[in-house]
């Protein structure tokens, strides 16, 4: 992780909340090759404080009313509808501020 410059080791600042982290290990199994052992460092975001560590949260979701309107319009105009569900949408999202982990 140091070689890929994922993080920098710095002195602990006094005026920020320090968020804990945990390593998650798993084995990825595919049909074509031997299992791969993977690891992911996960920040314990539940320890963040609203108003201090972050100001607001948002998630790109669609309201049920809006979805029903879109389906009704598509049905009236004979349009086809496709759905996409991204389960890992927030795994690689950009971060615009510093996060301090211990």
C-alpha positions as CSV (number, residue, x, y, z in Angstrom):
1,X,0.0,0.0,0.0
2,X,2.9,2.3,0.7
3,X,4.4,1.6,-2.8
4,X,1.1,2.4,-4.5
5,X,0.8,5.6,-2.4
6,X,-2.6,4.7,-1.1
7,X,-1.9,6.5,2.2
8,X,0.6,8.7,3.9
9,X,1.8,8.2,7.5
10,X,1.5,11.5,9.4
11,X,1.5,12.7,13.0
12,X,-1.8,12.6,14.7
13,X,-3.6,16.0,14.5
14,X,-5.3,17.2,17.7
15,X,-8.4,18.8,16.0
16,X,-9.7,15.9,13.9
17,X,-11.6,12.7,14.7
18,X,-9.5,9.6,14.1
19,X,-11.5,6.8,12.5
20,X,-10.7,3.2,13.2
21,X,-10.2,0.6,10.4
22,X,-10.3,-3.1,10.0
23,X,-8.8,-5.5,7.4
24,X,-11.2,-7.8,5.7
25,X,-9.7,-10.9,4.1
26,X,-11.5,-13.2,1.7
27,X,-10.9,-15.9,-0.9
28,X,-12.0,-15.2,-4.5
29,X,-12.9,-18.4,-6.3
30,X,-13.3,-18.6,-10.0
31,X,-13.9,-21.6,-12.4
32,X,-10.8,-21.1,-14.4
33,X,-7.9,-20.6,-12.0
34,X,-6.8,-21.3,-8.4
35,X,-8.4,-19.2,-5.6
36,X,-7.0,-15.7,-5.0
37,X,-6.6,-14.4,-1.5
38,X,-7.7,-10.8,-1.3
39,X,-7.7,-8.1,1.4
40,X,-9.5,-4.8,1.8
41,X,-8.9,-2.1,4.4
42,X,-12.3,-0.8,5.6
43,X,-12.8,2.4,7.5
44,X,-15.2,2.3,10.5
45,X,-17.3,5.2,9.3
46,X,-19.9,4.7,12.0
47,X,-17.4,6.4,14.3
48,X,-17.6,9.7,12.3
49,X,-19.4,12.6,13.9
50,X,-22.0,14.6,11.9
51,X,-21.1,18.3,11.6
52,X,-17.5,17.6,12.6
53,X,-16.3,14.9,10.2
54,X,-18.9,15.4,7.5
55,X,-21.7,17.8,6.7
56,X,-24.3,15.8,4.9
57,X,-24.8,12.4,3.2
58,X,-26.4,11.7,0.0
59,X,-27.1,8.6,-2.1
60,X,-28.2,8.5,-5.8
61,X,-31.5,6.8,-5.3
62,X,-34.8,7.3,-7.1
63,X,-38.1,8.1,-5.3
64,X,-40.9,5.6,-5.9
65,X,-43.1,8.3,-7.3
66,X,-40.5,9.3,-9.9
67,X,-40.0,5.6,-10.9
68,X,-43.7,5.1,-11.4
69,X,-44.0,8.3,-13.6
70,X,-41.0,7.1,-15.7
71,X,-42.6,3.6,-16.2
72,X,-45.9,5.2,-17.1
73,X,-44.4,7.4,-19.7
74,X,-42.4,4.5,-21.1
75,X,-45.5,2.4,-21.3
76,X,-47.5,5.2,-23.1
77,X,-44.8,5.7,-25.6
78,X,-43.9,2.0,-26.1
79,X,-40.3,2.5,-25.0
80,X,-38.3,-0.4,-23.6
81,X,-36.9,-0.1,-20.1
82,X,-33.6,-1.4,-18.8
83,X,-32.4,-1.7,-15.2
84,X,-28.9,-1.6,-13.8
85,X,-28.0,-2.3,-10.2
86,X,-24.4,-1.5,-9.1
87,X,-23.6,-3.3,-5.9
88,X,-20.2,-1.8,-5.5
89,X,-21.0,1.8,-6.4
90,X,-19.4,3.4,-3.3
91,X,-16.3,1.2,-3.2
92,X,-14.2,3.4,-5.4
93,X,-15.9,6.8,-5.1
94,X,-13.6,9.9,-4.9
95,X,-13.0,11.5,-1.6
96,X,-12.5,15.3,-1.4
97,X,-11.1,15.5,2.1
98,X,-8.5,13.8,4.3
99,X,-9.5,10.9,6.5
100,X,-7.3,10.0,9.4
101,X,-7.2,6.3,10.4
102,X,-5.6,4.4,13.2
